[in-house]
């Protein structure tokens, strides 16, 4: 295995529906990869499946391999997963309070992460390291911050604390699930900069989940586009976001341009709404919302690309002529 994490044939299903289907990608050390798509596309379920944190009633299939971990994380027992989470793989969630204990001082919470995984030998050294981590993520007066409780911080500060928790053990892979969505623009930029700097210093791989294409363009080198539980396009950020080939990606890029309007002066949007989980059409999952769909789209599209840049091809891809016309 060449990557820090290799995902193959990953699926998430209930007893009746497939919510994520045949997802595969690889992330190498130091590589920052974005996972984009509208809400309901399966992005967070993919991350939860990778961490072994799926809600009750959902089950994963396929394979998730992390370098240095002997077991496949799909189907691994809780003891194995507990040893991996926070050590080899760490996660930053959208809402920081889901990861913070409101009754425990934040310095102790960071120190506990270090002690549980044996990164520090005793509480004194763990506490000193925790203060240092709070300083690294830009909290003012980190020694005082270590003695405070989560409710005493702003939303942006709490997200910095969660980032300190996630980076404490120098994970090989950091998964970020919409970590800046709830923050205002100025705070968002600062937290994003801290995340990128944190993984760069550790040469950690990063999977950054978001619906914000501007964030991906800023923070990531490669991007995976997800819709209907499938990867529909993948490649370098500058290529995918400026020269999309899948009609869904084209729609996302168009909708992100707040200067683009239709003939009636309305903002460009993707027609329709994301179907409920398990109710995407067969064949091309985007065909129910695509103006180019025809009978051929009812068949499962072939794979396009190879290796980490593979995805289900669009039956009627964006052409070079269309790209030239738009330019």
PyMOL commands that set and color helices and strands:
alter all, ss='L'
color gray80, all
select helices_A, chain A and resi 43-51+78-84+96-98+106-116+123-136+142-146+150-152+155-167+185-202+213-219+237-242+247-256+287-289+295-298+307-309+320-326
alter helices_A, ss='H'
color red, helices_A
select strands_A, chain A and resi 5-13+18-27+32-36+59-66+89-92+173-177+205-210+222-227+230-236+303-304+311-312
alter strands_A, ss='S'
color yellow, strands_A
deselect
rebuild
show_as cartoon
